[in-house]
Amino acid sequence: MKDVFLPLHAEPRQRRHPKQLRSRLMVETIVEAAGQVFMESDFEAASTNQIAERAGISIGSLYQYFPNKDALILAVQKQHHDEVLKVVRTTMERTRELPLQDAIREIIGANLDMHLKQRRLHAAIEAWIPAHSKLVDRAGFQEEMAGTVMTFLSQKPEVPQGAHLQTAVFVIMNMVKSVMHAAVQDCNTVPNRDQIVDRLTVGILGCLAEQSGERL
């Protein structure tokens, strides 16, 4: 069966936001299937028919919720942001009583492991975003993540507090984001996971220490 294409001007956003449990489960199944298909194939090669088949539904049922393939990858990208926040927050909670260096290493490691587990999917998302940047709520994600990191660091006695902490968090977040994206960009190269975690940990500690001129 050939893929069904809607007009190019169709809005690439989810059509319906279901309220009933059955419909919510269907949307979750569709988004999960879309993530699997995008991970197995390039975004351009993947089709909505493949996704509908993987989800076990008709193409018509898929289009009731998602008007096109862009809407699907947008939903997958939103799910990815939610998963990153969940992983970071869960690991922060688990490592709250650990020394700062050990806690940072655990948090970075958990974040990196999540990205490396689905490298092709993350690479497909990053390749899609530049042409659709206005659709992606990166500002909202960054604000939420910054608040999470600030709260965590403000509870660590080893971290110098004050006005410079906000700048340190800005640098840390962009450093980590750049490394995470680079780690998943080339799916044919296997990065050294432990070395990446070690170097990011050192970089973060150095960034925090610069606030007071001390060594953490």
C-alpha positions as CSV (number, residue, x, y, z in Angstrom):
1,M,0.0,0.0,0.0
2,K,1.4,3.4,-0.9
3,D,1.9,6.0,1.7
4,V,-0.8,8.6,2.0
5,F,0.3,12.2,1.9
6,L,-1.6,15.2,3.1
7,P,-1.1,18.7,1.5
8,L,2.3,20.2,2.3
9,H,0.6,23.1,4.1
10,A,-1.0,20.9,6.6
11,E,-0.2,22.0,10.2
12,P,2.4,19.6,11.6
13,R,0.9,19.4,15.0
14,Q,-1.2,16.8,16.8
15,R,-4.8,17.1,15.6
16,R,-6.7,15.8,18.7
17,H,-5.7,15.6,22.3
18,P,-7.7,12.7,23.6
19,K,-9.4,12.7,27.0
20,Q,-10.6,9.2,27.2
21,L,-8.1,6.5,28.4
22,R,-8.6,4.3,25.3
23,S,-7.7,7.3,23.0
24,R,-4.8,8.3,25.1
25,L,-3.4,4.8,25.0
26,M,-3.8,4.8,21.2
27,V,-1.8,8.1,20.9
28,E,0.9,6.7,23.1
29,T,1.0,3.5,21.0
30,I,1.3,5.6,17.8
31,V,4.1,7.8,19.2
32,E,6.0,4.7,20.4
33,A,5.6,3.1,17.0
34,A,6.8,6.3,15.3
35,G,9.9,6.4,17.5
36,Q,10.7,2.8,16.6
37,V,10.2,3.4,12.8
38,F,12.3,6.6,12.9
39,M,15.0,4.7,14.8
40,E,15.1,2.0,12.2
41,S,14.9,4.2,9.1
42,D,15.9,7.7,8.1
43,F,13.1,10.2,8.7
44,E,12.7,10.8,4.9
45,A,12.5,7.0,4.2
46,A,10.0,6.3,7.0
47,S,6.3,6.4,6.1
48,T,3.1,7.0,8.0
49,N,1.8,3.6,6.6
50,Q,4.8,1.9,8.3
51,I,4.0,3.7,11.5
52,A,0.3,2.8,11.4
53,E,1.2,-0.9,10.7
54,R,3.7,-1.0,13.6
55,A,1.0,0.5,15.9
56,G,-1.5,-2.1,14.7
57,I,-4.0,0.5,13.5
58,S,-5.4,1.8,10.2
59,I,-3.8,4.8,8.4
60,G,-7.2,6.5,8.9
61,S,-7.0,6.1,12.6
62,L,-3.5,7.5,12.7
63,Y,-4.6,10.6,10.7
64,Q,-7.4,11.2,13.2
65,Y,-4.6,12.3,15.6
66,F,-1.6,13.2,13.5
67,P,-2.0,15.0,10.1
68,N,1.4,14.1,8.8
69,K,4.8,12.7,9.5
70,D,6.1,16.0,10.8
71,A,3.5,15.9,13.5
72,L,4.6,12.5,14.5
73,I,8.3,13.4,14.9
74,L,7.3,16.5,16.7
75,A,5.4,14.3,19.2
76,V,8.4,11.9,19.5
77,Q,10.7,14.9,20.1
78,K,8.4,16.2,22.9
79,Q,8.4,12.7,24.4
80,H,12.2,12.7,24.2
81,H,12.4,16.0,26.2
82,D,10.1,14.6,28.8
83,E,12.2,11.4,29.1
84,V,15.4,13.5,29.5
85,L,13.8,15.5,32.3
86,K,12.6,12.4,34.0
87,V,16.0,10.6,33.8
88,V,17.8,13.7,35.1
89,R,15.4,14.3,38.0
90,T,15.3,10.6,39.0
91,T,19.1,10.4,39.1
92,M,19.3,13.7,41.0
93,E,17.0,12.4,43.6
94,R,18.9,9.1,43.9
95,T,22.2,10.8,44.2
96,R,21.2,13.6,46.6
97,E,23.3,12.4,49.5
98,L,26.4,11.6,47.3
99,P,29.5,13.9,47.1
100,L,29.1,16.4,44.3
101,Q,31.6,14.8,41.9
102,D,30.0,11.3,42.3
103,A,26.5,12.8,41.9
104,I,27.4,14.7,38.7
105,R,29.1,11.7,37.2
106,E,25.9,9.6,37.9
107,I,23.6,12.2,36.4
108,I,25.8,12.7,33.2
109,G,26.1,8.9,32.8
110,A,22.4,8.3,33.0
111,N,21.7,11.1,30.5
112,L,24.3,9.9,28.1
113,D,23.2,6.2,28.4
114,M,19.6,7.3,27.4
115,H,20.9,9.1,24.3
116,L,23.2,6.3,23.2
117,K,20.5,3.7,23.6
118,Q,18.5,5.4,20.8
119,R,21.2,7.0,18.7
120,R,19.4,6.8,15.3
121,L,16.2,8.2,16.7
122,H,18.0,11.2,18.3
123,A,20.0,11.8,15.2
124,A,16.8,11.8,13.1
125,I,15.2,14.3,15.5
126,E,18.3,16.6,15.4
127,A,18.3,16.4,11.6
128,W,14.7,17.4,11.4
129,I,14.7,20.2,13.9
130,P,16.6,23.0,12.0
131,A,13.9,23.3,9.3
132,H,11.1,23.3,11.9
133,S,12.7,25.1,14.8
134,K,9.7,27.4,15.3
135,L,7.6,24.3,16.1
136,V,9.9,23.0,18.8
137,D,9.5,24.3,22.4
138,R,13.2,24.3,23.2
139,A,12.9,27.4,25.3
140,G,10.3,25.8,27.6
141,F,12.5,22.6,27.9
142,Q,15.6,24.7,28.6
143,E,13.8,26.7,31.3
144,E,12.5,23.6,33.0
145,M,15.9,21.9,32.9
146,A,17.7,25.0,34.2
147,G,15.3,25.2,37.1
148,T,15.9,21.5,37.9
149,V,19.7,22.0,37.7
150,M,19.6,25.2,39.8
151,T,17.5,23.5,42.5
152,F,19.9,20.5,42.6
153,L,23.1,22.6,42.9
154,S,21.6,25.0,45.4
155,Q,21.2,22.1,47.8
156,K,24.8,21.1,47.5
157,P,27.0,22.6,50.2
158,E,30.1,22.2,48.0
159,V,28.8,24.6,45.4
160,P,29.4,28.3,45.9
161,Q,26.1,30.1,45.9
162,G,25.4,33.5,44.5
163,A,24.6,35.5,41.3
164,H,27.3,33.6,39.3
165,L,25.6,30.3,39.7
166,Q,23.0,31.1,37.1
167,T,25.8,31.8,34.5
168,A,27.5,28.6,35.5
169,V,24.3,26.6,35.0
170,F,23.9,28.2,31.5
171,V,27.4,27.2,30.5
172,I,27.0,23.7,32.0
173,M,23.7,23.0,30.2
174,N,25.0,24.1,26.8
175,M,28.2,22.1,27.3
176,V,26.3,19.0,28.2
177,K,23.8,19.5,25.4
178,S,26.5,19.9,22.7
179,V,28.3,16.7,23.8
180,M,25.1,14.7,24.0
181,H,24.1,15.7,20.5
182,A,27.5,15.1,19.1
183,A,27.6,11.6,20.7
184,V,24.5,10.5,18.8
185,Q,25.1,12.4,15.5
186,D,27.4,9.7,13.9
187,C,25.7,6.4,14.3
188,N,28.6,4.5,12.8
189,T,31.1,5.7,15.5
190,V,30.9,4.2,19.0
191,P,32.0,6.9,21.5
192,N,33.9,6.0,24.7
193,R,31.1,6.3,27.2
194,D,33.3,6.4,30.3
195,Q,35.7,8.9,28.9
196,I,32.9,11.3,27.9
197,V,31.4,11.1,31.4
198,D,34.8,11.7,33.0
199,R,35.6,14.7,30.9
200,L,32.1,16.3,31.3
201,T,32.3,15.8,35.0
202,V,35.7,17.5,35.2
203,G,34.3,20.4,33.0
204,I,31.3,20.9,35.2
205,L,33.2,20.9,38.4
206,G,35.7,23.4,36.9
207,C,32.8,25.6,35.8
208,L,31.3,25.6,39.3
209,A,34.7,26.2,41.0
210,E,35.4,29.3,38.9
211,Q,32.7,31.2,40.9
212,S,34.9,31.4,44.0
213,G,38.4,30.6,42.6
214,E,38.4,27.4,44.6
215,R,38.9,23.8,43.6
216,L,35.9,21.5,44.1
